[in-house]
Amino acid sequence: MFTRGSRGERGITGLETAIVLIAFVVVASVFSFTILSAGVFASEANKQTIFAGLRETRTRIRQNGSTFAFSANVGSTPAVYKIVFTVSNSLAGEPVDMTPPYAADESGIDPDFVPANTSATVISYADEDQRLPDVPWSIVFIGNHNGDTLLEDGEKAEMTIWLLDRDNAIADTADNAVVFMDTSTANGGGVGGVEATGTVIGKSTRFVLEVAPQIGAALTIQRAIPPGLRPVMNLN
């Protein structure tokens, strides 16, 4: 009786041991799958974080060609009143909102404030005498484009940065062809450029422009005005 009972007990113990081992294997498999899944999800999250960081740090617009400065007389003093350059999209498939806050039609006072436009791109100007954090600017798409204000792959746009107001009723070479900006768009012209208390941009002035889109790093343009002012100057 004892021997048979011992054999029966040994059989039951072996079965229980097998069940326990199988349970361990199943639990280990589930745990391994959980760990692997968590690793995959973490890797995906890290990848998305890296891509988001790259979107924030990469410049989405680039300059094409030269930078031009235009001068005329404010009173009887020659001064730079606008800076013009061409930009394009530097990241395929990533359009940049270039809705301009101003337009220019070469009649009356330019630039012309467009109240219906909400601009996502901000442009700042700085030289050794002053910093203008949000200067007026206008844009004209050139070449092939689809008619909207998104700067997309293959498109180019000419940007005009306004530092003074241009009175188109007065000839370029006459006095008061350009005037200081005031703090209101109600009477025409821009807001945010050089005001009467500021310093006009004259000869040999070194300056920095920063074109900051809504997403991505700013495009920085550093140039110097020549020692002698002319109506149109290539700054490259």
URWOFEN-V965226 format. One record per residue. RES is the residue in one letter. NEAR is the number of other C-alpha atoms within 10 Angstrom. Layout:
<<RES & NEAR> <RES & NEAR>>
This chain:
<<M & 6> <F & 7> <T & 8> <R & 9> <G & 10> <S & 11> <R & 12> <G & 11> <E & 12> <R & 12> <G & 12> <I & 12> <T & 12> <G & 11> <L & 12> <E & 12> <T & 12> <A & 12> <I & 12> <V & 12> <L & 12> <I & 12> <A & 12> <F & 12> <V & 12> <V & 12> <V & 12> <A & 12> <S & 12> <V & 12> <F & 12> <S & 12> <F & 12> <T & 12> <I & 12> <L & 12> <S & 12> <A & 12> <G & 12> <V & 12> <F & 12> <A & 12> <S & 12> <E & 12> <A & 12> <N & 12> <K & 12> <Q & 12> <T & 12> <I & 12> <F & 12> <A & 12> <G & 12> <L & 13> <R & 16> <E & 15> <T & 13> <R & 15> <T & 20> <R & 24> <I & 23> <R & 18> <Q & 18> <N & 14> <G & 10> <S & 11> <T & 17> <F & 18> <A & 24> <F & 18> <S & 24> <A & 27> <N & 21> <V & 21> <G & 14> <S & 13> <T & 13> <P & 23> <A & 25> <V & 26> <Y & 26> <K & 22> <I & 20> <V & 18> <F & 18> <T & 20> <V & 18> <S & 20> <N & 23> <S & 19> <L & 16> <A & 10> <G & 9> <E & 16> <P & 17> <V & 23> <D & 18> <M & 22> <T & 17> <P & 21> <P & 23> <Y & 23> <A & 19> <A & 19> <D & 10> <E & 13> <S & 12> <G & 15> <I & 20> <D & 22> <P & 29> <D & 24> <F & 22> <V & 14> <P & 9> <A & 7> <N & 11> <T & 12> <S & 14> <A & 15> <T & 19> <V & 19> <I & 19> <S & 19> <Y & 20> <A & 15> <D & 16> <E & 9> <D & 12> <Q & 14> <R & 17> <L & 17> <P & 14> <D & 16> <V & 21> <P & 27> <W & 27> <S & 22> <I & 21> <V & 15> <F & 20> <I & 11> <G & 9> <N & 10> <H & 16> <N & 10> <G & 7> <D & 11> <T & 17> <L & 18> <L & 24> <E & 22> <D & 16> <G & 12> <E & 17> <K & 21> <A & 23> <E & 16> <M & 18> <T & 22> <I & 23> <W & 27> <L & 29> <L & 32> <D & 27> <R & 29> <D & 20> <N & 15> <A & 11> <I & 13> <A & 13> <D & 17> <T & 13> <A & 13> <D & 16> <N & 19> <A & 24> <V & 29> <V & 23> <F & 23> <M & 22> <D & 19> <T & 12> <S & 12> <T & 15> <A & 9> <N & 10> <G & 17> <G & 28> <G & 30> <V & 23> <G & 20> <G & 29> <V & 24> <E & 17> <A & 11> <T & 8> <G & 14> <T & 13> <V & 22> <I & 22> <G & 18> <K & 16> <S & 13> <T & 16> <R & 16> <F & 18> <V & 15> <L & 22> <E & 18> <V & 19> <A & 19> <P & 20> <Q & 16> <I & 17> <G & 18> <A & 18> <A & 22> <L & 18> <T & 16> <I & 15> <Q & 14> <R & 17> <A & 15> <I & 20> <P & 16> <P & 10> <G & 10> <L & 18> <R & 16> <P & 14> <V & 14> <M & 17> <N & 13> <L & 14> <N & 11>>
